[in-house]
Amino acid sequence: MRPNKILAVFKYKDLRNRILFVLGMMLVFRIAANIPISGVDIQKLKEFFAANQFFGLMNLFTGGALEKLSILMLGMGPYITAIVIMQLLSLIFPRLEEMYKEEGEAGRQKFNQYARILTIPLAALQSFSMLKFLQRQGVLGSSSLPALLSSVLTITAGSIFLMWIGELITEKKIGDGISLLILAGILADVPNSLRQIILTWKSSQILSYLLFFIASFVITILVVIINEARRNVPISYAKRIRGRRMYGGVQSYLPMMINPAGVMPIIFALSILMLPGMVATLITGSSITWLAKIANLLNLFLKNAWLYNFLYFLLVFLFTYFYTSVTFDPNDVAENLQKMGGFVPGLRPGKQTADFLHHILNRVLILGAMFLGFIAISPAAIQFLIQKFTGVEIAAFSFAIGGTSILIIVSVILEVSKQIRSQLEMREYE
């Protein structure tokens, strides 16, 4: 945003109050993220996260709350998982899809309410399995059943509290609450990452760090290009005469974004990947032999970097299509254009226009889906390539400038900037 636009933000009282409210909620989130649960062995906790890349990535999406074992250690994970499950159920049960798409705002509110209710058992299940797993790793001391249930209730309440904060932020129309809270966590962890670099600095690592900086710079440029890239579909509006005035007869464009889903497919994919890991850790110590074997096999599968990254890429790719199909329906767009007297030159309004939009969407979306998948696995891929090239491993810095972090930072900043600009333009027209 230009400096004059930034100054104009504080010119309007209601817009200024919205921004200050969002910043205040992000501050509340950061304070709560530093309140730990009881019985944590700090030294073993640090060693555990240093040796587990998967949990390091989970920690990224909880804003650093997981590595502190705070009351918000699950982050927005249970809520996001609940939304994904509800969206998948809408494909199986037509009533849910009808509620979400055809009943307007009231139907969407009811749909979201079901997702909120589903968040509670998911948060309880994830917190219980995580605590039991950490007890087996020696990070948490053994505790009585009442103490364990108390911790589960506390973490579950923290997840519900964070879900509430995220929805309050979204209501202010300054940005998506989930993305902004994840952004706050990533940015809050940057000073700690820089501190680790300084404390562990070795002259032999200078080439590795240089390559990491170059890779992060290239990824940032690619993220901006892909996020802003679009395929403009020409739209013409028929001339209409109302009274003594003539309306329409103008040319416009329908922008088809290459990456219409933003960062949500990556967030959804990671939430789904967390769930089987949580369940596996819960049943690993089961007295039922075949159940324990299945849990061990699942844990081995998730610890295999190649299989994990392949599954991660595939889920991101599929969720890009899935999320776009939920948020952008060519049939609805074609119907709305027809109602407003708009049409694509050379095509009939209605079904022919919808089929054309489907064709364009599928062509541009495959680029966006592949790009998001590449960004999702880029931290592991770049770290592997640099380690092979230089022979030096740098684990501490990979998440700080990883592709996923850069994508979230750039995408959220661009989205917030667009929403603030739209708010300013609306007030200037008024």
Secondary structure by P-SEA (a helix, b strand, c coil): ccaaaaaaaaccaaaaaaaaaaaaaaaaaaaaaaccccccaaaaaaaaaaacaaaaaaaaaacccccccccccccaaaaaaaaaaaaaaaaacaaaaaaaccccaaaaaaaaaaaaaaaaaaaaaaaaaaaaaaaaacccccccaaaaaaaaaaaaaaaaaaaaaaaaaaaaccccaaaaaaaaaaaaaaaaaaaaaaaaccccaaaaaaaaaaaaaaaaaaaaaaaabbbbbbbbbccccccccccccbbbbbbbccccccaaaaaaaaaaaaaaaaaaaaacccccaaaaaaaaaaaaaaacaaaaaaaaaaaaaaaaaaaaaaaccaaaaaaaaaaaccccccccccaaaaaaaaaaaaaaaaaaaaaaaaaaaaaaaaaaaaaaacccccccccccccaaaaaaaaaaaaaaaaaaaaaaaaaaac
